[in-house]
Amino acid sequence: MTNISIIQDDITTLKVDAIVNAANSSLRGGGGVDGAIHRAAGSELDLACQKLGGCPTGQAKTTPGFNLPAKYVIHTVGPIWHAGHQHEAELLAACYQNSLREAQQHHCQSIAFPAISTGIYGYPLTPATKIALQTVQKFAGDIHVIFVCFDEKTFTVYQQLLPEL
């Protein structure tokens, strides 16, 4: 069984092998988690992201963590919510699966995820959380997964849904 933790914290402060960035498709930094990670990692992260040439929705790409305590930043682009009519569930699951694949390729033993697509991208929190937990349970293997919740509401939903696995 996958080792899953749920915490309410700032993902940029965690000393883990990899943190996941809920990025935009340009990988050039933005608001929310993405902006916080770019600010904390320093300008080298933006330079490394420029070389990656963007990232399609559902895919993931890895950079060093630079000034972060994490060794790596795995950038994934979550789907924008369109009432479930544009394959959002499949794309969101792919974000988690491809991020885990990147972590495995970089020999990570720990990874921290934010609640991908639940902010400005508008994905409803409860179904997004179910997808996150189910996908991680299925694909994480021996990697310790930490879900890092920004606020109390997100933390509570993750705590409520975890026992259902």
Buried (B, 14 or more C-beta within 10 A) or exposed (E): EBEBEBBBEEBBEBEBBBBBBBBBEBBBBBEBBBEBBBEBBEEEBBEBBEEBEBBEBBBBBBBBBBEBEBBBBBBBBBBBBEEEEEEBBEBBBBBBBBBBBBBBEBEBEBBBBBBBBBBBBBBEBEBBBBBBBBBBBBBBEEBBBBBBBBEEEBBBBBBEBBEEE
